[in-house]
Amino acid sequence: MEQQQPAVKQPQQSFDQAQRALEHPQPKSLSTRAFLLWGLGLTLLVVGLSLVAGSEVRLVGLLIFLPAIAASVGTVRQTQAASAWATAGAVVSIARAPGYHLDDAITLVLTLLFAGLALFGARWRIARDTELLRLRSTAAVIQQHILHPLPEVTPQVRVDGVFEPLQEDKLFGGDIYDVAATPFGTRVLIGDVQGKGLSAVGAAFAVLGGFREAAHREPTLSGLVDALETSVVRHNAYARRSGEPERFITALVLSVDPLDQGTAQVVNCGHLPPFLVRDSSRQPCQVRLGETGVPLGLASLVGEERSAAGFSFPPDSVLLLYTDGLSEARDGAGTFYPLAERLTALVKGADPASRPAAGPASRPAPGSGSDEAPTELAHALRDDVRAFTHPYQQDDLAILTLRRLPATGRAAGSAYTADTAGSTPPRRQEP
């Protein structure tokens, strides 16, 4: 059966990487080569200026900048080496051209004092960075385990993708997603919580918890979204009483009906519209969803109810869902990532350099009907946007790919799995 297809190992690799960072945190530091080149260059500069100025003892004290800078960007051992080098330079300089005894003594004492302070500062900085890295890694592990593991295969779709939280500024990111195989078909959620950090986690939990419960209860997609709205409003009420900021969530809630093989339904709550990829010979197109609704948590500000919109989603086509970490990524010059252009290039294979190294002969085209195609597309986009924004990741990145499975070999009634057996039988979504 399709549910027994081999799982892609990327999510497990992400969990393992975060787990290793949690168990063995390693703060960033200056490389040994850069440290040696930089130290040698500063030494030559000071010695050269000393020889030109003829005041070697006065300028040799500038070598104390070596351990000071090593303490701010290097390791403890590098700071120790820089301190020893600066002290040795001062001693050799004083012995070679002695001056007044008091001046020589002050120079040596200050060199030793600043070397000691540099060592203390290096140890303190590394201890602080290690603790922060451990906290960030813990948050990343928690967030990745809260979200639904991928890939996920339901009777209607195969869902795959990549998720990379940003750990530099806040402990928790705001991107969320989930997949539910229900008696009413496959329901998929992707969203972005306003803001980041611990205060945004509660809103994310509220939406995910509401989705996992209401997706199996509400027969209509608009009813499911109303339940999510209620969850966010209730969470904001608790947040307001505790003095925390209220949050809203942009979200795209999708439903693939088991009784309809050519279309799908979606409610757009202020989120980015998806792209539909049919095959590598046709250009990907952005799905037209009509008027965009307000984000979850803001329905009381408008008088209109959210309604579901239908769109074409034929078998073997791929639907791309994403967050603004992909569409609003920028390079060093501030240029936005051209998602539509790059997606077309990746699907048609116009830029082999941005594809995985195995080459087109051994890997399926991202837009083909192969089971690996959605995985290739998500990972190719992830690698491409990484190269575009190198060396910095500016926001959480969530990319989901949904491949519509053909109906061959299964009946429409098999749309709900063992965990939903005994529930309300499948019925169509609202027209």
C-alpha positions as CSV (number, residue, x, y, z in Angstrom):
1,M,0.0,0.0,0.0
2,E,1.1,3.6,-0.5
3,Q,1.2,4.2,3.3
4,Q,4.2,1.8,3.4
5,Q,6.4,3.8,1.1
6,P,9.8,4.4,2.5
7,A,10.1,7.6,4.6
8,V,12.6,10.3,3.6
9,K,15.4,10.6,6.1
10,Q,15.7,14.4,6.1
11,P,13.4,15.1,9.1
12,Q,15.3,12.5,11.2
13,Q,18.6,14.1,10.1
14,S,17.2,17.5,11.3
15,F,16.2,16.0,14.7
16,D,19.6,14.3,15.0
17,Q,21.5,17.5,14.2
18,A,19.5,19.5,16.8
19,Q,20.0,16.7,19.3
20,R,23.8,16.7,18.8
21,A,23.8,20.5,19.2
22,L,21.9,20.1,22.4
23,E,24.3,17.4,23.8
24,H,27.5,19.0,22.6
25,P,27.0,22.7,22.0
26,Q,29.9,24.3,20.2
27,P,29.8,28.1,20.0
28,K,31.2,29.7,16.8
29,S,34.9,30.8,17.1
30,L,37.7,32.1,15.0
31,S,39.4,29.4,12.9
32,T,43.0,28.5,13.7
33,R,44.2,29.6,10.3
34,A,42.5,33.0,10.6
35,F,43.8,33.4,14.1
36,L,47.4,32.8,13.0
37,L,47.2,35.0,10.0
38,W,45.6,37.8,12.0
39,G,48.0,37.5,14.9
40,L,51.0,37.5,12.6
41,G,49.7,40.5,10.6
42,L,49.2,42.6,13.8
43,T,52.6,41.7,15.1
44,L,54.3,42.6,11.9
45,L,52.4,45.9,11.8
46,V,53.4,46.8,15.4
47,V,57.0,45.8,14.9
48,G,57.2,47.8,11.6
49,L,55.7,50.9,13.2
50,S,58.1,50.6,16.1
51,L,61.1,50.4,13.9
52,V,60.0,53.4,11.8
53,A,59.1,55.5,14.8
54,G,62.1,54.4,16.9
55,S,59.9,54.0,20.0
56,E,59.6,50.2,20.2
57,V,58.7,50.1,23.9
58,R,55.8,52.5,23.5
59,L,54.2,50.8,20.5
60,V,54.8,47.2,21.6
61,G,51.9,47.7,24.0
62,L,49.6,47.7,21.1
63,L,50.1,43.9,21.0
64,I,47.6,43.7,23.9
65,F,44.8,44.1,21.3
66,L,45.7,40.6,20.1
67,P,44.4,38.8,23.3
68,A,41.6,41.3,23.6
69,I,40.2,40.5,20.1
70,A,40.9,36.8,20.5
71,A,38.8,36.9,23.7
72,S,35.8,38.3,21.8
73,V,35.8,35.9,18.8
74,G,38.2,33.0,19.6
75,T,38.6,30.1,21.9
76,V,40.2,30.0,25.4
77,R,43.3,28.4,23.9
78,Q,43.6,31.0,21.3
79,T,43.3,33.7,23.9
80,Q,45.9,32.0,26.0
81,A,48.3,31.9,23.0
82,A,47.6,35.5,22.1
83,S,48.2,36.6,25.8
84,A,51.5,34.6,25.9
85,W,52.5,36.1,22.6
86,A,51.8,39.7,23.7
87,T,53.6,39.2,27.0
88,A,56.6,37.6,25.3
89,G,56.7,40.5,22.9
90,A,56.7,43.0,25.7
91,V,59.4,41.2,27.6
92,V,61.6,40.8,24.5
93,S,61.2,44.5,23.6
94,I,62.0,45.7,27.1
95,A,65.1,43.4,27.2
96,R,66.3,44.5,23.8
97,A,65.9,48.3,24.4
98,P,65.5,49.0,28.1
99,G,64.3,52.4,29.1
100,Y,63.2,53.9,32.4
101,H,62.7,51.1,34.9
102,L,59.3,52.5,36.0
103,D,58.0,52.8,32.4
104,D,59.2,49.2,31.7
105,A,57.5,47.9,34.8
106,I,54.2,49.7,34.0
107,T,54.3,48.3,30.4
108,L,54.9,44.8,31.6
109,V,52.3,45.0,34.5
110,L,49.6,46.4,32.2
111,T,50.3,43.7,29.6
112,L,49.9,40.9,32.2
113,L,46.8,42.6,33.6
114,F,45.1,42.9,30.2
115,A,46.1,39.4,29.3
116,G,44.4,38.1,32.5
117,L,41.3,40.1,31.8
118,A,41.2,38.7,28.2
119,L,41.4,35.1,29.5
120,F,38.6,35.8,32.0
121,G,36.5,37.5,29.3
122,A,37.0,34.6,26.9
123,R,35.9,32.0,29.5
124,W,32.8,34.0,30.4
125,R,31.8,34.6,26.8
126,I,32.2,31.0,25.8
127,A,30.2,29.8,28.9
128,R,27.4,32.3,28.0
129,D,27.4,31.3,24.3
130,T,27.3,27.6,25.2
131,E,24.3,28.1,27.5
132,L,22.5,30.2,24.8
133,L,23.3,27.6,22.2
134,R,22.0,24.8,24.4
135,L,18.7,26.8,25.0
136,R,18.3,27.4,21.3
137,S,18.9,23.8,20.5
138,T,16.5,22.7,23.1
139,A,13.8,25.0,21.7
140,A,14.5,23.7,18.1
141,V,14.2,20.1,19.3
142,I,10.9,20.9,21.1
143,Q,9.5,22.7,18.1
144,Q,10.4,20.1,15.6
145,H,8.8,17.3,17.7
146,I,5.7,19.3,18.2
147,L,5.2,19.7,14.5
148,H,4.0,16.7,12.4
149,P,6.8,14.5,11.3
150,L,7.3,14.3,7.5
151,P,6.8,12.6,5.1
152,E,3.1,11.7,5.7
153,V,1.1,9.6,3.3
154,T,-2.7,9.6,3.4
155,P,-5.2,8.0,0.9
156,Q,-5.4,11.3,-1.0
157,V,-1.9,12.9,-0.9
158,R,1.7,12.4,0.0
159,V,2.9,15.3,2.1
160,D,6.6,16.1,2.3
161,G,8.8,19.1,2.9
162,V,11.4,20.8,5.0
163,F,11.2,22.9,8.1
164,E,14.1,25.0,9.5
165,P,13.5,27.2,12.5
166,L,15.5,30.3,13.0
167,Q,17.5,30.1,16.2
168,E,19.5,33.3,16.1
169,D,17.2,35.9,17.6
170,K,14.4,34.0,19.4
171,L,14.2,30.6,21.0
172,F,11.0,29.6,19.2
173,G,9.9,30.3,15.6
174,G,6.5,31.1,14.4
175,D,6.0,28.7,11.5
176,I,3.5,25.8,12.0
177,Y,2.0,23.0,9.9
178,D,0.1,19.8,10.4
179,V,-1.6,17.1,8.4
180,A,-4.7,15.1,9.4
181,A,-6.3,12.1,7.6
182,T,-9.9,12.4,8.6
183,P,-13.3,10.8,7.5
184,F,-13.8,14.0,5.4
185,G,-10.5,13.7,3.5
186,T,-7.0,15.0,4.1
187,R,-6.8,18.3,5.9
188,V,-3.5,20.3,5.8
189,L,-2.6,23.4,7.8
190,I,0.3,25.7,7.3
191,G,0.6,29.0,9.1
192,D,2.8,31.7,10.6
193,V,2.3,33.1,14.0
194,Q,2.9,36.8,14.5
195,G,6.2,37.4,16.2
196,K,8.6,34.8,17.7
197,G,9.8,33.7,21.1
198,L,8.1,32.0,24.0
199,S,5.0,34.3,23.9
200,A,4.3,33.1,20.4
201,V,4.4,29.4,21.4
202,G,1.1,29.5,23.1
203,A,-0.7,30.8,20.0
204,A,1.0,28.1,17.9
205,F,-0.1,25.4,20.4
206,A,-3.6,26.8,20.4
207,V,-3.9,26.5,16.6
208,L,-2.3,23.1,16.4
209,G,-4.4,21.7,19.2
210,G,-7.5,23.1,17.7
211,F,-6.7,21.7,14.3
212,R,-5.9,18.2,15.5
213,E,-9.2,18.0,17.3
214,A,-11.6,19.9,14.9
215,A,-10.2,18.4,11.7
216,H,-11.8,15.1,12.7
217,R,-15.0,16.7,14.0
218,E,-16.0,19.4,11.5
219,P,-17.5,18.2,8.3
220,T,-17.0,21.5,6.4
221,L,-13.7,23.4,5.9
222,S,-15.3,26.7,7.0
223,G,-16.4,25.0,10.2
224,L,-12.9,23.8,10.8
225,V,-11.5,27.4,10.3
226,D,-14.2,28.8,12.7
227,A,-13.0,26.3,15.3
228,L,-9.4,27.5,14.8
229,E,-10.5,31.1,15.1
230,T,-12.2,30.3,18.4
231,S,-9.0,28.6,19.7
232,V,-6.9,31.7,18.9
233,V,-9.5,34.1,20.4
234,R,-9.6,32.0,23.6
235,H,-5.8,31.9,23.8
236,N,-5.6,35.7,23.3
237,A,-8.1,36.2,26.1
238,Y,-5.8,34.2,28.5
239,A,-2.8,36.1,27.2
240,R,-4.5,39.4,27.8
241,R,-5.3,38.5,31.4
242,S,-1.7,37.5,32.0
243,G,-0.3,40.6,30.5
244,E,1.2,38.9,27.4
245,P,0.7,40.3,23.9
246,E,-2.2,39.0,21.8
247,R,-1.3,37.2,18.5
248,F,-2.8,36.6,15.1
249,I,-1.9,33.8,12.8
250,T,-1.8,33.8,9.0
251,A,-2.9,30.4,7.8
252,L,-3.9,28.3,4.8
253,V,-6.3,25.4,5.6
254,L,-6.6,22.9,2.8
255,S,-8.9,19.9,2.3
256,V,-8.6,17.1,-0.3
257,D,-12.0,15.4,-0.6
258,P,-11.9,11.6,-1.0
259,L,-15.0,11.7,-3.3
260,D,-13.5,14.3,-5.7
261,Q,-10.4,13.4,-7.8
262,G,-9.9,16.6,-9.6
263,T,-10.2,19.5,-7.1
264,A,-9.4,20.6,-3.6
265,Q,-10.7,23.3,-1.3
266,V,-8.9,25.9,0.7
267,V,-9.6,28.7,3.1
268,N,-7.0,31.5,3.0
269,C,-6.6,33.4,6.3
270,G,-4.2,36.0,5.2
271,H,-1.5,33.6,4.1
272,L,0.5,33.3,0.9
273,P,-1.3,31.5,-2.0
274,P,0.2,28.1,-3.1
275,F,1.8,27.1,-6.4
276,L,0.5,24.2,-8.5
277,V,3.1,22.1,-10.4
278,R,1.5,19.8,-12.9
279,D,4.7,18.4,-14.7
280,S,8.1,19.6,-15.8
281,S,6.7,20.6,-19.3
282,R,4.3,23.1,-17.9
283,Q,5.1,26.3,-16.0
284,P,4.1,26.3,-12.3
285,C,1.2,28.7,-11.6
286,Q,0.1,30.4,-8.5
287,V,-3.4,29.2,-7.4
288,R,-6.0,31.9,-7.6
289,L,-8.0,31.8,-4.4
290,G,-10.1,34.9,-4.8
291,E,-10.4,37.3,-1.9
292,T,-8.0,36.7,1.0
293,G,-9.6,36.4,4.4
294,V,-8.3,38.0,7.6
295,P,-5.7,36.1,9.8
296,L,-6.9,33.9,12.6
297,G,-7.7,35.9,15.6
298,L,-8.9,39.0,13.7
299,A,-12.3,37.8,12.5
300,S,-14.1,40.1,14.9
301,L,-12.7,43.1,13.0
302,V,-14.7,42.3,9.8
303,G,-18.3,41.4,9.3
304,E,-17.8,38.8,6.6
305,E,-17.5,35.0,7.2
306,R,-14.7,33.1,5.7
307,S,-15.6,30.8,2.9
308,A,-13.9,27.9,1.1
309,A,-12.6,28.3,-2.4
310,G,-12.2,25.4,-4.8
311,F,-9.3,24.9,-7.3
312,S,-8.0,22.3,-9.7
313,F,-5.7,19.7,-8.1
314,P,-5.6,16.7,-10.4
315,P,-3.8,13.4,-9.7
316,D,0.0,13.4,-9.9
317,S,0.2,17.2,-9.6
318,V,2.1,18.8,-6.8
319,L,0.9,21.7,-4.6
320,L,3.6,23.9,-3.0
321,L,2.7,25.5,0.3
322,Y,5.2,27.8,2.1
323,T,5.7,30.6,4.6
324,D,7.3,34.0,4.2
325,G,10.7,32.7,5.1
326,L,10.8,31.5,1.5
327,S,8.9,34.3,-0.4
328,E,10.4,37.2,1.5
329,A,14.0,36.0,1.8
330,R,16.5,38.6,0.7
331,D,20.1,38.7,-0.4
332,G,22.8,41.0,0.8
333,A,21.6,43.8,-1.5
334,G,18.0,43.6,-0.1
335,T,16.6,41.9,-3.3
336,F,13.7,39.6,-2.6
337,Y,14.0,35.9,-3.6
338,P,12.2,35.5,-7.0
339,L,10.1,32.5,-6.0
340,A,8.1,32.1,-9.2
341,E,11.1,32.4,-11.4
342,R,13.3,30.1,-9.4
343,L,10.5,27.5,-9.0
344,T,10.0,27.4,-12.8
345,A,13.8,27.0,-13.3
346,L,13.9,24.2,-10.7
347,V,10.9,22.3,-12.1
348,K,12.2,22.5,-15.7
349,G,15.7,21.8,-14.7
350,A,17.1,25.0,-16.1
351,D,19.6,25.4,-13.3
352,P,21.3,22.1,-12.7
353,A,23.8,23.7,-10.3
354,S,21.0,24.3,-7.8
355,R,19.8,20.7,-8.0
356,P,21.3,17.9,-5.8
357,A,24.7,16.7,-6.9
358,A,23.5,13.2,-8.1
359,G,22.4,14.7,-11.4
360,P,19.3,14.5,-13.4
361,A,19.9,10.9,-14.6
362,S,19.6,9.5,-11.1
363,R,17.1,11.9,-9.6
364,P,13.5,12.6,-10.7
365,A,12.6,16.0,-11.9
366,P,10.9,18.0,-9.1
367,G,7.7,18.3,-11.1
368,S,7.4,14.7,-12.2
369,G,5.0,12.2,-10.9
370,S,7.6,10.2,-9.0
371,D,7.2,9.6,-5.3
372,E,10.5,11.4,-4.7
373,A,9.6,14.4,-6.8
374,P,7.9,16.4,-4.0
375,T,10.9,15.8,-1.7
376,E,13.3,16.9,-4.5
377,L,11.3,20.1,-5.1
378,A,11.2,21.1,-1.4
379,H,14.9,20.4,-0.8
380,A,15.9,22.1,-4.1
381,L,14.0,25.2,-3.1
382,R,15.6,25.1,0.4
383,D,19.1,24.8,-1.1
384,D,18.4,27.5,-3.7
385,V,17.1,30.1,-1.1
386,R,20.1,29.2,1.1
387,A,22.5,30.0,-1.7
388,F,20.5,33.2,-2.4
389,T,20.6,34.6,1.1
390,H,24.1,33.2,2.0
391,P,25.5,33.4,4.6
392,Y,22.4,34.3,6.8
393,Q,19.0,32.8,7.3
394,Q,16.6,35.6,8.0
395,D,13.5,33.8,9.1
396,D,11.9,30.4,9.8
397,L,11.5,28.4,6.7
398,A,8.6,26.0,6.1
399,I,8.0,24.3,2.7
400,L,5.3,21.7,2.2
401,T,4.7,19.7,-1.0
402,L,1.5,17.8,-1.6
403,R,1.4,15.2,-4.4
404,R,-2.2,14.2,-5.3
405,L,-2.3,10.4,-5.4
406,P,-4.3,8.6,-8.1
407,A,-7.5,6.8,-7.2
408,T,-6.3,3.5,-8.8
409,G,-6.4,0.6,-6.5
410,R,-8.5,2.1,-3.8
411,A,-12.1,3.0,-3.2
412,A,-13.4,6.3,-2.1
413,G,-14.6,4.7,1.1
414,S,-11.1,3.9,2.1
415,A,-10.4,7.6,2.7
416,Y,-10.4,7.3,6.5
417,T,-7.9,5.1,8.3
418,A,-8.1,2.8,11.3
419,D,-7.9,5.7,13.8
420,T,-11.0,7.3,12.4
421,A,-13.0,4.1,11.9
422,G,-16.4,4.4,13.4
423,S,-16.6,8.1,12.9
424,T,-19.0,10.0,10.6
425,P,-18.6,8.6,7.0
426,P,-17.0,10.7,4.3
427,R,-19.1,13.5,2.9
428,R,-18.3,16.3,0.4
429,Q,-17.1,19.7,1.5
430,E,-19.2,22.8,0.9
431,P,-19.5,23.8,-2.8
